[in-house]
Amino acid sequence: MKIEHVAIWAKDIDKVCEFYRKYFGGVVHPIYHNPAKQFTSRFVTFESGARLEVMHRPDICLTTGNANEEHLGFVHLSFSVGSKEEVDRLTRQMSDDDIRVLGEPRTTGDGYYESVVLDPEGNRVEITI
């Protein structure tokens, strides 16, 4: 068994999809729109086969809190980029592109080398080896 995909609600589907394409090599698929439900979505497929569904519906409330605070429920996506050097490079590139970096590259207490950034809508994205 494997997880087929993970979905997130977004205000701006195109902006979110572009983030995952630009920084993680995702392939953005055509937009799907259901006018009756005012529902729109796009899938982003990554090299490993993992997929992210980015969805929008105008009645979904925007509930952004403080990105620095943890909360119950879905917490982050994690991308393995293959090396410490790539974690450092990608984090630096994102910082240069004004992507908010919450956690600079570091080795965690449990031995992971990672950084943490926010996607355009404030979702946490972990970059690891």
mmCIF file of the C-alpha atoms, coordinates in Angstrom:
data_MODEL
# 
_entry.id   MODEL 
# 
loop_
_atom_site.group_PDB 
_atom_site.id 
_atom_site.type_symbol 
_atom_site.label_atom_id 
_atom_site.label_alt_id 
_atom_site.label_comp_id 
_atom_site.label_asym_id 
_atom_site.label_entity_id 
_atom_site.label_seq_id 
_atom_site.pdbx_PDB_ins_code 
_atom_site.Cartn_x 
_atom_site.Cartn_y 
_atom_site.Cartn_z 
_atom_site.occupancy 
_atom_site.B_iso_or_equiv 
_atom_site.pdbx_formal_charge 
_atom_site.auth_seq_id 
_atom_site.auth_comp_id 
_atom_site.auth_asym_id 
_atom_site.auth_atom_id 
_atom_site.pdbx_PDB_model_num 
ATOM 1   C CA . MET A 1 1   ? 0.000   0.000  0.000   1.00 0.00 ? 1   MET A CA 1 
ATOM 2   C CA . LYS A 1 2   ? 1.117   3.579  -0.627  1.00 0.00 ? 2   LYS A CA 1 
ATOM 3   C CA . ILE A 1 3   ? -0.340  7.027  -0.165  1.00 0.00 ? 3   ILE A CA 1 
ATOM 4   C CA . GLU A 1 4   ? -1.725  8.035  -3.583  1.00 0.00 ? 4   GLU A CA 1 
ATOM 5   C CA . HIS A 1 5   ? -1.719  11.784 -3.013  1.00 0.00 ? 5   HIS A CA 1 
ATOM 6   C CA . VAL A 1 6   ? -2.020  14.557 -0.458  1.00 0.00 ? 6   VAL A CA 1 
ATOM 7   C CA . ALA A 1 7   ? -4.302  17.569 -1.033  1.00 0.00 ? 7   ALA A CA 1 
ATOM 8   C CA . ILE A 1 8   ? -4.176  21.149 0.205   1.00 0.00 ? 8   ILE A CA 1 
ATOM 9   C CA . TRP A 1 9   ? -6.615  24.049 -0.154  1.00 0.00 ? 9   TRP A CA 1 
ATOM 10  C CA . ALA A 1 10  ? -5.144  27.189 -1.709  1.00 0.00 ? 10  ALA A CA 1 
ATOM 11  C CA . LYS A 1 11  ? -6.227  30.723 -2.510  1.00 0.00 ? 11  LYS A CA 1 
ATOM 12  C CA . ASP A 1 12  ? -3.991  30.843 -5.611  1.00 0.00 ? 12  ASP A CA 1 
ATOM 13  C CA . ILE A 1 13  ? -3.580  27.434 -7.259  1.00 0.00 ? 13  ILE A CA 1 
ATOM 14  C CA . ASP A 1 14  ? -1.195  28.662 -9.948  1.00 0.00 ? 14  ASP A CA 1 
ATOM 15  C CA . LYS A 1 15  ? 1.163   30.372 -7.488  1.00 0.00 ? 15  LYS A CA 1 
ATOM 16  C CA . VAL A 1 16  ? 1.314   27.286 -5.257  1.00 0.00 ? 16  VAL A CA 1 
ATOM 17  C CA . CYS A 1 17  ? 1.813   24.901 -8.206  1.00 0.00 ? 17  CYS A CA 1 
ATOM 18  C CA . GLU A 1 18  ? 4.590   27.108 -9.595  1.00 0.00 ? 18  GLU A CA 1 
ATOM 19  C CA . PHE A 1 19  ? 6.418   26.955 -6.237  1.00 0.00 ? 19  PHE A CA 1 
ATOM 20  C CA . TYR A 1 20  ? 6.413   23.136 -6.275  1.00 0.00 ? 20  TYR A CA 1 
ATOM 21  C CA . ARG A 1 21  ? 7.414   23.069 -9.962  1.00 0.00 ? 21  ARG A CA 1 
ATOM 22  C CA . LYS A 1 22  ? 10.233  25.599 -9.640  1.00 0.00 ? 22  LYS A CA 1 
ATOM 23  C CA . TYR A 1 23  ? 11.855  24.323 -6.464  1.00 0.00 ? 23  TYR A CA 1 
ATOM 24  C CA . PHE A 1 24  ? 11.047  20.592 -6.437  1.00 0.00 ? 24  PHE A CA 1 
ATOM 25  C CA . GLY A 1 25  ? 10.739  19.703 -10.134 1.00 0.00 ? 25  GLY A CA 1 
ATOM 26  C CA . GLY A 1 26  ? 7.041   18.857 -9.987  1.00 0.00 ? 26  GLY A CA 1 
ATOM 27  C CA . VAL A 1 27  ? 5.094   18.446 -13.210 1.00 0.00 ? 27  VAL A CA 1 
ATOM 28  C CA . VAL A 1 28  ? 1.941   20.585 -13.093 1.00 0.00 ? 28  VAL A CA 1 
ATOM 29  C CA . HIS A 1 29  ? -1.058  18.964 -14.764 1.00 0.00 ? 29  HIS A CA 1 
ATOM 30  C CA . PRO A 1 30  ? -4.011  20.685 -16.477 1.00 0.00 ? 30  PRO A CA 1 
ATOM 31  C CA . ILE A 1 31  ? -6.552  22.432 -14.334 1.00 0.00 ? 31  ILE A CA 1 
ATOM 32  C CA . TYR A 1 32  ? -9.837  20.710 -13.494 1.00 0.00 ? 32  TYR A CA 1 
ATOM 33  C CA . HIS A 1 33  ? -12.890 22.858 -12.878 1.00 0.00 ? 33  HIS A CA 1 
ATOM 34  C CA . ASN A 1 34  ? -16.347 21.830 -11.696 1.00 0.00 ? 34  ASN A CA 1 
ATOM 35  C CA . PRO A 1 35  ? -18.550 24.917 -12.181 1.00 0.00 ? 35  PRO A CA 1 
ATOM 36  C CA . ALA A 1 36  ? -21.506 23.423 -10.285 1.00 0.00 ? 36  ALA A CA 1 
ATOM 37  C CA . LYS A 1 37  ? -19.422 23.074 -7.118  1.00 0.00 ? 37  LYS A CA 1 
ATOM 38  C CA . GLN A 1 38  ? -17.151 26.059 -7.845  1.00 0.00 ? 38  GLN A CA 1 
ATOM 39  C CA . PHE A 1 39  ? -14.264 23.618 -7.323  1.00 0.00 ? 39  PHE A CA 1 
ATOM 40  C CA . THR A 1 40  ? -10.920 23.875 -9.098  1.00 0.00 ? 40  THR A CA 1 
ATOM 41  C CA . SER A 1 41  ? -7.829  21.705 -8.700  1.00 0.00 ? 41  SER A CA 1 
ATOM 42  C CA . ARG A 1 42  ? -4.489  20.808 -10.246 1.00 0.00 ? 42  ARG A CA 1 
ATOM 43  C CA . PHE A 1 43  ? -2.207  17.894 -9.543  1.00 0.00 ? 43  PHE A CA 1 
ATOM 44  C CA . VAL A 1 44  ? 1.559   18.240 -9.244  1.00 0.00 ? 44  VAL A CA 1 
ATOM 45  C CA . THR A 1 45  ? 3.471   14.981 -9.822  1.00 0.00 ? 45  THR A CA 1 
ATOM 46  C CA . PHE A 1 46  ? 7.017   14.517 -8.551  1.00 0.00 ? 46  PHE A CA 1 
ATOM 47  C CA . GLU A 1 47  ? 9.791   12.286 -9.899  1.00 0.00 ? 47  GLU A CA 1 
ATOM 48  C CA . SER A 1 48  ? 9.135   9.628  -7.239  1.00 0.00 ? 48  SER A CA 1 
ATOM 49  C CA . GLY A 1 49  ? 5.498   9.335  -8.347  1.00 0.00 ? 49  GLY A CA 1 
ATOM 50  C CA . ALA A 1 50  ? 4.151   11.185 -5.304  1.00 0.00 ? 50  ALA A CA 1 
ATOM 51  C CA . ARG A 1 51  ? 1.370   13.655 -6.137  1.00 0.00 ? 51  ARG A CA 1 
ATOM 52  C CA . LEU A 1 52  ? 0.076   16.827 -4.528  1.00 0.00 ? 52  LEU A CA 1 
ATOM 53  C CA . GLU A 1 53  ? -3.440  18.042 -5.312  1.00 0.00 ? 53  GLU A CA 1 
ATOM 54  C CA . VAL A 1 54  ? -3.783  21.812 -5.001  1.00 0.00 ? 54  VAL A CA 1 
ATOM 55  C CA . MET A 1 55  ? -7.456  22.745 -4.648  1.00 0.00 ? 55  MET A CA 1 
ATOM 56  C CA . HIS A 1 56  ? -9.555  25.911 -4.517  1.00 0.00 ? 56  HIS A CA 1 
ATOM 57  C CA . ARG A 1 57  ? -13.170 26.675 -3.689  1.00 0.00 ? 57  ARG A CA 1 
ATOM 58  C CA . PRO A 1 58  ? -14.264 30.236 -2.888  1.00 0.00 ? 58  PRO A CA 1 
ATOM 59  C CA . ASP A 1 59  ? -16.229 29.248 0.217   1.00 0.00 ? 59  ASP A CA 1 
ATOM 60  C CA . ILE A 1 60  ? -13.234 27.664 1.949   1.00 0.00 ? 60  ILE A CA 1 
ATOM 61  C CA . CYS A 1 61  ? -12.183 30.063 4.698   1.00 0.00 ? 61  CYS A CA 1 
ATOM 62  C CA . LEU A 1 62  ? -8.651  31.320 4.953   1.00 0.00 ? 62  LEU A CA 1 
ATOM 63  C CA . THR A 1 63  ? -7.436  30.376 8.417   1.00 0.00 ? 63  THR A CA 1 
ATOM 64  C CA . THR A 1 64  ? -3.805  31.391 8.604   1.00 0.00 ? 64  THR A CA 1 
ATOM 65  C CA . GLY A 1 65  ? -2.328  31.723 12.026  1.00 0.00 ? 65  GLY A CA 1 
ATOM 66  C CA . ASN A 1 66  ? 1.196   32.437 13.051  1.00 0.00 ? 66  ASN A CA 1 
ATOM 67  C CA . ALA A 1 67  ? 3.471   30.256 10.882  1.00 0.00 ? 67  ALA A CA 1 
ATOM 68  C CA . ASN A 1 68  ? 5.982   30.107 13.729  1.00 0.00 ? 68  ASN A CA 1 
ATOM 69  C CA . GLU A 1 69  ? 3.500   28.260 15.955  1.00 0.00 ? 69  GLU A CA 1 
ATOM 70  C CA . GLU A 1 70  ? 2.885   24.518 15.717  1.00 0.00 ? 70  GLU A CA 1 
ATOM 71  C CA . HIS A 1 71  ? -0.678  23.167 15.669  1.00 0.00 ? 71  HIS A CA 1 
ATOM 72  C CA . LEU A 1 72  ? -2.568  19.885 15.677  1.00 0.00 ? 72  LEU A CA 1 
ATOM 73  C CA . GLY A 1 73  ? -3.232  18.197 12.339  1.00 0.00 ? 73  GLY A CA 1 
ATOM 74  C CA . PHE A 1 74  ? -1.304  18.255 9.090   1.00 0.00 ? 74  PHE A CA 1 
ATOM 75  C CA . VAL A 1 75  ? 2.089   19.874 9.746   1.00 0.00 ? 75  VAL A CA 1 
ATOM 76  C CA . HIS A 1 76  ? 4.420   19.746 6.730   1.00 0.00 ? 76  HIS A CA 1 
ATOM 77  C CA . LEU A 1 77  ? 5.483   18.173 3.450   1.00 0.00 ? 77  LEU A CA 1 
ATOM 78  C CA . SER A 1 78  ? 9.048   16.861 3.315   1.00 0.00 ? 78  SER A CA 1 
ATOM 79  C CA . PHE A 1 79  ? 11.190  16.628 0.195   1.00 0.00 ? 79  PHE A CA 1 
ATOM 80  C CA . SER A 1 80  ? 14.375  14.554 0.045   1.00 0.00 ? 80  SER A CA 1 
ATOM 81  C CA . VAL A 1 81  ? 16.853  16.324 -2.239  1.00 0.00 ? 81  VAL A CA 1 
ATOM 82  C CA . GLY A 1 82  ? 19.763  13.873 -1.983  1.00 0.00 ? 82  GLY A CA 1 
ATOM 83  C CA . SER A 1 83  ? 22.592  15.707 -0.192  1.00 0.00 ? 83  SER A CA 1 
ATOM 84  C CA . LYS A 1 84  ? 23.504  18.315 2.426   1.00 0.00 ? 84  LYS A CA 1 
ATOM 85  C CA . GLU A 1 85  ? 24.874  20.484 -0.355  1.00 0.00 ? 85  GLU A CA 1 
ATOM 86  C CA . GLU A 1 86  ? 21.528  20.435 -2.178  1.00 0.00 ? 86  GLU A CA 1 
ATOM 87  C CA . VAL A 1 87  ? 19.632  21.237 1.044   1.00 0.00 ? 87  VAL A CA 1 
ATOM 88  C CA . ASP A 1 88  ? 21.970  24.227 1.504   1.00 0.00 ? 88  ASP A CA 1 
ATOM 89  C CA . ARG A 1 89  ? 21.778  25.329 -2.147  1.00 0.00 ? 89  ARG A CA 1 
ATOM 90  C CA . LEU A 1 90  ? 17.998  25.079 -2.437  1.00 0.00 ? 90  LEU A CA 1 
ATOM 91  C CA . THR A 1 91  ? 17.426  26.829 0.899   1.00 0.00 ? 91  THR A CA 1 
ATOM 92  C CA . ARG A 1 92  ? 19.796  29.635 -0.139  1.00 0.00 ? 92  ARG A CA 1 
ATOM 93  C CA . GLN A 1 93  ? 18.047  29.947 -3.537  1.00 0.00 ? 93  GLN A CA 1 
ATOM 94  C CA . MET A 1 94  ? 14.646  30.170 -1.874  1.00 0.00 ? 94  MET A CA 1 
ATOM 95  C CA . SER A 1 95  ? 15.902  32.783 0.586   1.00 0.00 ? 95  SER A CA 1 
ATOM 96  C CA . ASP A 1 96  ? 17.331  34.786 -2.332  1.00 0.00 ? 96  ASP A CA 1 
ATOM 97  C CA . ASP A 1 97  ? 13.908  34.504 -4.026  1.00 0.00 ? 97  ASP A CA 1 
ATOM 98  C CA . ASP A 1 98  ? 12.233  35.935 -0.882  1.00 0.00 ? 98  ASP A CA 1 
ATOM 99  C CA . ILE A 1 99  ? 10.738  32.602 0.169   1.00 0.00 ? 99  ILE A CA 1 
ATOM 100 C CA . ARG A 1 100 ? 10.388  32.645 3.961   1.00 0.00 ? 100 ARG A CA 1 
ATOM 101 C CA . VAL A 1 101 ? 12.890  30.325 5.673   1.00 0.00 ? 101 VAL A CA 1 
ATOM 102 C CA . LEU A 1 102 ? 11.652  29.215 9.116   1.00 0.00 ? 102 LEU A CA 1 
ATOM 103 C CA . GLY A 1 103 ? 14.596  26.954 9.890   1.00 0.00 ? 103 GLY A CA 1 
ATOM 104 C CA . GLU A 1 104 ? 18.070  27.261 8.403   1.00 0.00 ? 104 GLU A CA 1 
ATOM 105 C CA . PRO A 1 105 ? 19.853  24.034 7.360   1.00 0.00 ? 105 PRO A CA 1 
ATOM 106 C CA . ARG A 1 106 ? 20.934  22.088 10.430  1.00 0.00 ? 106 ARG A CA 1 
ATOM 107 C CA . THR A 1 107 ? 21.330  18.613 11.873  1.00 0.00 ? 107 THR A CA 1 
ATOM 108 C CA . THR A 1 108 ? 18.421  17.863 14.185  1.00 0.00 ? 108 THR A CA 1 
ATOM 109 C CA . GLY A 1 109 ? 18.668  16.004 17.484  1.00 0.00 ? 109 GLY A CA 1 
ATOM 110 C CA . ASP A 1 110 ? 17.470  12.811 15.799  1.00 0.00 ? 110 ASP A CA 1 
ATOM 111 C CA . GLY A 1 111 ? 20.138  13.064 13.092  1.00 0.00 ? 111 GLY A CA 1 
ATOM 112 C CA . TYR A 1 112 ? 18.263  14.577 10.136  1.00 0.00 ? 112 TYR A CA 1 
ATOM 113 C CA . TYR A 1 113 ? 19.858  17.342 8.095   1.00 0.00 ? 113 TYR A CA 1 
ATOM 114 C CA . GLU A 1 114 ? 17.069  19.692 7.081   1.00 0.00 ? 114 GLU A CA 1 
ATOM 115 C CA . SER A 1 115 ? 15.711  23.182 6.615   1.00 0.00 ? 115 SER A CA 1 
ATOM 116 C CA . VAL A 1 116 ? 12.118  24.444 6.762   1.00 0.00 ? 116 VAL A CA 1 
ATOM 117 C CA . VAL A 1 117 ? 10.518  26.980 4.402   1.00 0.00 ? 117 VAL A CA 1 
ATOM 118 C CA . LEU A 1 118 ? 6.985   28.220 3.750   1.00 0.00 ? 118 LEU A CA 1 
ATOM 119 C CA . ASP A 1 119 ? 5.222   27.785 0.419   1.00 0.00 ? 119 ASP A CA 1 
ATOM 120 C CA . PRO A 1 120 ? 3.319   30.813 -0.980  1.00 0.00 ? 120 PRO A CA 1 
ATOM 121 C CA . GLU A 1 121 ? 0.306   30.106 1.249   1.00 0.00 ? 121 GLU A CA 1 
ATOM 122 C CA . GLY A 1 122 ? 2.181   29.453 4.481   1.00 0.00 ? 122 GLY A CA 1 
ATOM 123 C CA . ASN A 1 123 ? 2.364   25.647 4.398   1.00 0.00 ? 123 ASN A CA 1 
ATOM 124 C CA . ARG A 1 124 ? 5.545   24.285 5.975   1.00 0.00 ? 124 ARG A CA 1 
ATOM 125 C CA . VAL A 1 125 ? 7.917   22.476 3.610   1.00 0.00 ? 125 VAL A CA 1 
ATOM 126 C CA . GLU A 1 126 ? 10.854  20.521 5.011   1.00 0.00 ? 126 GLU A CA 1 
ATOM 127 C CA . ILE A 1 127 ? 13.912  20.064 2.787   1.00 0.00 ? 127 ILE A CA 1 
ATOM 128 C CA . THR A 1 128 ? 16.065  17.104 3.802   1.00 0.00 ? 128 THR A CA 1 
ATOM 129 C CA . ILE A 1 129 ? 18.694  14.732 2.462   1.00 0.00 ? 129 ILE A CA 1 
# 
